[in-house]
C-alpha cells in the first residue's frame, strides 16, 4: 500500500469518526444544560413545556401589539416573522416593510395559528436535542443513574390462557417457572442488544422482575419494552353501533363518560360491545385520541398467534402496508391462528377489524376478502403510522402478561466520583504510557503518542456510532487497550532498532521493521480479539461491556500502529528528508 493510499484511508477514517462523534459533541458540548434537562424529560413534559411557553409568548406579543404596534420584533422572534411572511405570500398579499408587531399579528387568521407556530418552534428545538441524546454516547447506570422498574408477571393469566394440555394441568408450578424464564428472556433480548448498555434484569420472588435501565429516565422506554401490557387483540367493529354512538356523543360530549372513562349510560351501545378510542401519534410522538369506535367485546383473534410483522409496499399503489404472518400450527389447540383468522374474515367480508393494544385502537382496516393463508396485509396509512403498527404487532404480545408495578428514577450508584476516578485512571494511564514512550523512544515516541490519541478518538467514535453506553467496565477495557496499543508500537520500534544496528538506512530499517513486526502484532491482537468476542457473546452485563470495548480497541489499535504510525515515519523520510531515526539514546 503506497503512502497516498494510506493517507486517503486515514483521512476518510478520521472524517467518518468525526461524523459518528458529532451527535455526542453536540449533546455534551453544544447543548445547554437547561435544554438537556428538558430533552431528557418525558414527551408529556415536553408537550406541557412547549404549550406553556408558547402561550406566554403569544400573550407577550398581544401586549406588545397593544402598547407598541409599530415596534419591530426582537430577533429571537425571527421564525415568527418568517412564518408571517409566508402567510402573506400564500394569501397573495404584499409583505409589509418593515415587519412590525401589528403586521406580524395580522398575518395569522387566528390566535391559534400563531400559537401553533410558536409551539412548533419550542417543540422542534427540544425534540432535536432529544434526538441528539439518542444518537450520542450515554453514561451507564453506574455513572449517571437511570430508571428502576419492577414488573409483575401475571402468571395465573398466562396459565389460564394455555390450552388444557396434560402437562399444564399436572404441574402448574413448573409451567409458571418456565413462563417466568420466558418473560425474563424476552425482556433481556429487547433491552440487552449491546453489552455496553449493561442492564440488570433479574427475578424477584415468584412473579416480579427487577430491571435497571441506564441513561435517561424516560417513561417511553418502558412503554416500548412492555407495550400494551403484553396483550394485543383483534376485534370486530360494529358499524351500526359506532354511528349511533358518535351521533349521541356529538350531542352529549360532556355527559357521555365518567372521570375514569366509563360510559355513564351503558345502554347507548349493545351489551356485547364496548367503546374504545382511536389513537394516532401527534407531533410529540404521543398517543392522541382522534375518535371512537364501538367494538365487539369478544376478540376475533389473540395477538399470541402473530409470528412476525414487517412494513412493505403495495405492489399496485406502492403505498406502505403492514404485513404479518399467523401461526399455521395448532400446537394442541382446536384451530391455528391462520384458521381462526380465515374463518373470521370469511364471515365478515366488507366489515372492519380493529387492532387493540392497551385498551387503545392502534389501527383499523376493512376486510375486503377472506384471508385463509395466514399472510395478512393491512393498508391505508402513511409510513410512520405503518412503522408504529409494525412495532405494536411485533412487541405487544407476550405469553406472560406484564404490568409495571413501580417505576422510579434512581441516582448514580457511583456518580460524579466514579466518573472522575474512571477518567482520571484512563488519563493517568494514557499520560504515563505516552511520557514513557517519549522518554525511551524519543522522536519515534512522538509517533506513538499521535497513534494513541487517534486510537482513543476512534474508539469513542465507534461507541457513538452504535449508541453504546459508557460504563466503568467499558472504561477498564479502554485502559487495557492503551497498553495493548503501546505494545504494538514497542514491537515495531524494537524491530526498527535491530535493523538500524545491522547498518541499514532509515527507509530500509523502517520498512523492514514494520514488515517483520506485522505478523507478531496480528497474532497477539487476533487472539485477544477472539477472546473478547467470546466474552461478549457468553458474558453478560459488565463483563460483556468490557469485552465489547476491548474488541473495539484492539481493531483500532492495530490500525493506528500499522497505518498511522507508518505514514508518519514515511512522511518524515520522504517529505521532511530525515536521514536518521530518533528512536533510542544508543542507536542513531
N, C-alpha and C positions, 0 to 999 in steps of 0.2 A: 504494500500500500504506500503510494507516494505521499509527500508532505501536503500537497494541495488537497488530496482526498481526505487525509486525516484532519486538516484544518476545517474543511467544509463539514465533516461529520461532527466535530466538536462544536462549531458554531450552531449547527442545526440542533444538537442535543441541548445546548445552553438556552437556545430560543424556545424550544418545546418545554423545557423545565420552567422557564420564566412564565410561560403561558399557564402551566399547571399551578404554579405558585401564586399567580395573580389573585385568585379568589381569597387565599389566605392573607396575602398582603393587604388587599382591600378591606378585609374584615378586621384584622387585628391592628392595622396601622391607619387606614384612611376612614374607618367608620367611627364616628364619635361614640363615647360611652353611653350617652342617653339614647342614641339611636340603636345601639346594641341591645340595651335593656328592653326597648320596645319590640325589636325584632325577635327576641328570644321569648316573648310572651305568646300566649295562645292567639289564635286567629280571632276569637271573640274579643279579646282585649284590644287587638289591633283595630278591629272594626269600631269598637267603642271610642278609642282614642281618636281615630280619623273623623268620626262623626262629630264628636265634641269640639275638636279643633276647627273643623270646617264651619260648624255653627257659630263659633266665636268669631271667626274671620268674616263671615257674612254679616254678622251684627256690627262688627267694626267698620266694614265698608258702608253699611247703611248709615251709620252715624256720621262717617266722613262725608258721604254724599249730601246729608242734610246740612252739615256745617260748612263744608268747603267743596262745593260741587265742581268748581273749576280747577281743583288741585290735581296734580299729576301723581299717579300711584307710585308707591315705593318700588324699587327694582325687585324686591322679593316677591312681588305680585306679577312678575313678568309673564308667568304662564297664564294668568288670568287675562292679561292684555292680549296675548296671542290667541286665546280662545275667543275673546270678544271680536278680534279682527276676523277670525274665521267665520264667526257668526254673521258679521256684516256682509262678508263676501258671499256666503251661502244665500243670504236674503237678497243678494244683488243690490246692496246699498253701498253708498260711498263710505269708506272708512274715515272717521273723524281724525283730524290732525290739529292739535295734539290729542292724544287719547286721555281725556280727563276722567275723573271718577264717575261723573254723571254719564259720560259716553260709554264707559265700560258697563255700568249698571243697565243702561238702555239696550245693550247688545243682547241681553238674555230675556227671553219671553216671560220667565217667572223666576221667583227666588229659588225654587227647587233646582232649576237648571244651573244657576250659579253655585249652589250648594254642591251639586254633583261634580262640577269641575274642580272645586277646591278639595273636596273629599278624595277624589281620584288622585290628586297630586300627593296628598298625605299617604294614601294607601299604597300607591306605586313606589314611593320612596322607601317605606318600611318593608314592603314585600321584596323589593330588590335587595335590601340589606339582609333579609331572612334568606334569600336565595344565595347570597354570598356566603353566609354562615354554612348553609347546607353543603356548598362545594369547597369548603375550607378544611384544613386540618383541625380536628377537635381535640380538646383535652379530655382524658378519661375520667372515670368516676373517682379515682384516687387522686386526681389533680384538681378537678373543677366541680365535683359533685354531679348531680343528675337527678334521676327520678327513681323513687322506691315504690314498687307496686306489689300488692298482694291480690292474687286472683283466686277465686273459688271455683272449683270444678264441680258441676252438678252431676255427680256420679250416678245418683238414683235415676235422673232423667235419661242418662246415657244407657243405663241398664234397661229401662222401660222401653226405649226406642229400638232395642235389638229384637231380632226375631226370636221366637221361643225355641231356641236350639237346646239340646240336652246339656251341652257344656255350660251355657249361660245359666241354666236353672240349677244345675248340680253344684256349681261353685261360683256363686256371685262375688265372693271376696276376691277370688283370683281374677275375675273379669274386671273388677274395679281397679286392681293393681295394674293390670295391663292397660286399662283406659287412661289412668294417670300417667303411665310411662309414655303413652302415645301423645297425650296433651303436652307433656314437657318436651318431647322430641319435636313436635310440630312448632311450638313456640321457639325452641332453640334454633331450628333451621331458619326461622324467619329473622331472628334477631342477630344470631352469630354468623353472619355471612362472611365477615372478615375477622381474623384473630384479633386485630388491634381494637375492635370495639369492646373487647373484654367484658362481656355481660356476665352477670351472676344469675343463674336460673336453677333453683333447687326446690324440692318438695318440702312443705311444712305440714306436719300432721298427716291426716288421711286424705284431705281433699283441698289443700291450699298449695299454691305455687308462688314462691317469692322471686321477684325479678328486680334487678337493678339495671337501669339503662343509663350509661354515662352520657354526658353532654347536656344540651339544653333541656330543661324540664318543660316539655311541650306536650299538652294533653292529646294532640292529634296523633302522636306516636302510638299511644295506647289504642286509639280507635283504628289505626292501621293494622295493629297486631291482632286485635280481637274485634273485628268489625261485626256488628250485628249480634254481639254476644254469642257468636258461634251458631246462630240459627239463620237460615235462609230458606224461603219457601216461594212457590208459585201459586197464585190464587186467581180464580176466575172473576172477571169484572162483571158486575150486574149493571148493565147499561140503563135499564129502565129505572132501577132504584137510584142510580147515580144522577140521572136527570132530575128525578123528583127531589132528591136531597139538595142538589145545587140550587134548584128553584126555591126551595124552602130556606136555604142558607142566605140567599140574596135578600130575603125579606126579614130574616131573624138572625142576622150575623152576631149580634151581641148576646143573644139568649139561646144559642144552639149548644154550646159546650160549657161545661163547668170549668173551674180553675185548674183541675187536674186533667182536663182534656176529654172527659167522658161526656156522652150525649145527655143533655138534660131531659130530653124526651125520646127514649129509645124506640117508641112506636113509629117514628118517621121513616124507619128502614125496616125491612123484613127481619124476622127473628134469626134467620140463618145467615145474616150478613153483618158486616162491620164497616165502619168508616175509617179510612186512613188518608193521610196527607201525601200528596205527590211532591217530591223534593228534587231540586236541582242545585248545583253548586253556584254560588254567587261570585262576585268579583274577589272575595276574600278566600274562596275555596270552602266556604261553609255551606251546610245544607240549608236551603231556603225553600219554604213551602210555596208552591205555585198553584195549588188547587187540591181538590178532594176527589176520591173515588170510593164507591161502595163495592166491597169485595165479598165473595162467599167465604164464610169462616173456615170451611173445610179446605185444607191445602190440596191443590191439584197435584203437586209434586214437591217432595222434600229436596233441599239442596244437597243432601248427602249422596244423591245419585249423580251429581256432576263430577266428571273425571278431569276435564280440562276446559279452558276457555282462552280465546285469543281474538284480537281485533284484525279483521280482514277488510278487503274492498269488494263491493258487489261487482260481479262480472259484467253486468249490464250498465248500471248507473255510475259505477266506480265510487259510490258513496260508502262511508265507513259502516261496517256492521260487526256485530259481536257474534261469533260462532262458538258453540260449546258442545261437548260430547257427553252423552249419558251412558251410564253403565249398561252393558248388554248381558251381564251375568246375573243370575238370580241370587246366588250366594245364600241359599236356604230360604229365601223369601218367595211369596207366591208369584210375583212378577218382577222383572228387571226394570230399571229406570226407563229404558227405551220403550218397553211395552206399556208401562203406565202412561208415559207421555203420548205414545201413539194412540192409545185408547181415548185419552182426554182430548187430544186435538181432533180426532175423528168425530167426536161427539159435539165439538164446539167450533166448527168452521165458521168464520166471519165474526166470532166473538173476540173479546180482548182478554189478554192474560197479563197479570202484574207480577213483577219481581219485588218481593217484600223482604227487607232486611232491617232488623232492629226497629220493628213497628213503623217503618217508613217505606213508601213505594219508591224504589230507585228507578224503575222504568216500567213501561207497559207497552204492549205491542198487539197488533191484530193477528189473529190466526187465519191465514189465507188458505191453507190446505192441510190435510192430515200429515203429521210428521212421524213416521214409523221407523226411520233408520237410526235414530239416536243421535243424529247430527242436526243441531238446531241453529238457525241464523235469525237474529233479530236486528232490525234496522230502523231508520227514521230519526237519527240524531247525529250530532257532529262528532268529530274525532275525540275531543276532550271528554265528552259525555260517554262515548263508547269505551274509552280507556277506564273511566270510573266504573262503568258497569262490569268490565272485564275484571277489575280488581275485586269488586263485590263477589262475583261468581267464583273467582279463584280462591279467595281468602275467607269468605264469610262462613263457610261450613266447617265445623269441627265435630268429630264424632262425640266429643265431650263438650256440652255447652259450658262456656266460661263466662264469668261475671267479675268485673273489677270490684273488689271489696273495699280496698283502700288505696289511695294514690297520694303521695306527698313528695314534695321537693326535699332533697337531703343535701347537706353541705358536703364539701370535700373532706374525705377522711384524713388526708394529709395537707390539703390546701396549699396556700402560698408557700409554706415552709418546704413542702415536698417539691414544689416547682423550683424553688431557689436551690435546694440541695441537689436535685437531679441535674439541673442545668449547670450548677457550679461544678459537679463531678465531671460532666461532659466537657465543659470549657477548660477546667484544670487539666484533665487528661489530655485534651487536644493540645493545649498550650505546652504542657510538659514534653509531649512527644515531639512537637514541632521545634521547640528550643533545642532538644537533644539532636534532632536531625540537622539543624543549622550549625550547632557547635561541632558535631562529629563529622558531618559530610560537607560543611562549608557551602560553596556555591550550589552544589548538587542538592544540598538540603533545602535550598530555596525552591527548587522544582518540586520536591516532596511536599513542601508547605502549600504551594499552589494546588497540587493534586488533592491534598487533604481537604482544603477549603471547598474545592469543587465537588469533592466526594460528598460532603455533608449537604451541600446545595442540592445535589441530585437526589439524595435520599429524602430530604424534606419535600422536594418537588413530587416524587413518586407517592409519598404519603398523601399529599394534597390531591394528586390526580385521582386516587382511588377513594378519596374521602375517608381515609382511615383515621383512627383515633389514637392520639399520643398518650401513652401511659408510662408509668415508671419502668415497666418491663421492656417497653419498646426503647426507652432511653438507654437502658442497660445494653440492649442489642446494638445500639448506635455506638456506645463506648467501646464495645468489643470490636466493632467494625473499624474504629480508628486504629486500634492496634494491629488488626489484620492488614489494613491498607498500608501501614508503615512497613509491615513485614515484607510485602511485595516490593516496595522501594528498596529495602535493605538488600534483598536478594539481587536485585538489578545492579545496585551500586557496588556491591562486593564483586560481582562478575566483571563489571567495568574496571575496577581496580586491578583485578587479576590480569586483564588484557593489557592495561597500561604498564604493569610490571613486566609483561612479556615484550615490551618495546613497541607496541602498536601505536598508530597515530590516534588523535582524538576521535575522528569519524569512524575509523575501523574499530576502536575499542568500544565505542558506544553501540555500534551496530552489532558487534559480537556479544556484548554484554546483554542486550535485550533479547537477542536470538537464543542465547544459551540459557537465559533465565525463564524464557517463555513457558516451557512445559513444567518446570518446577512450580511456578506460580499457579498455572492452571490446575495441576494435580492437587495442590493443597487447597485451593479455593473450591474446586469442584466437589471434593469430599466434604468440605464444610457446608456447601450449598445443599448437597444431598441430605446431610444430617438435618439441616434447617427445614427442608421440605418435609421430611418425615415427622419432625416435631410439630410443624404447622398443621399436618393432617391428623396426627394421632393425639396431639395435646389439645388442651382447652384453656380458655381464659388467658392468664398472664404468660403461661408457657407458650401458647400459640402466638401471642403478641410479640414476645421476644424472638421467636423463630422467624416470623414474617419480616420483622425489621432487620434481623441478621441476614436473611436471604437477599433482601433488597440491597443492603450494604455490601455484601460480597460481590454482587454483579457490578455495582457502582465502583467499588474499589479496584476491581480488575480493569475496568475501562479507563479510570483516571491514571492508574500506574502504567499501563501498557500503551495508551494512546496519547493522553495529555502530556505526561512526563516526557515521552519520546519526542513529541513535537517540539517541546521547549528546548531539549538538547539539540535537535536538528536546527532549530531557528538560531540558536547561539552559534552553531558551527557554520551554517551556510549564509546567514544574513549578517550577523554581527562579525563573523570572521574569527572567532576564538580558535586558538591552536592548542591550548592546554585545557585540562579538565580540573576544575576546582572541586575535588571530591575527597581529599584526605590531607591531613597535615604532613604525611610522609610521602605521598605519591603526587607528583606534579605532571 
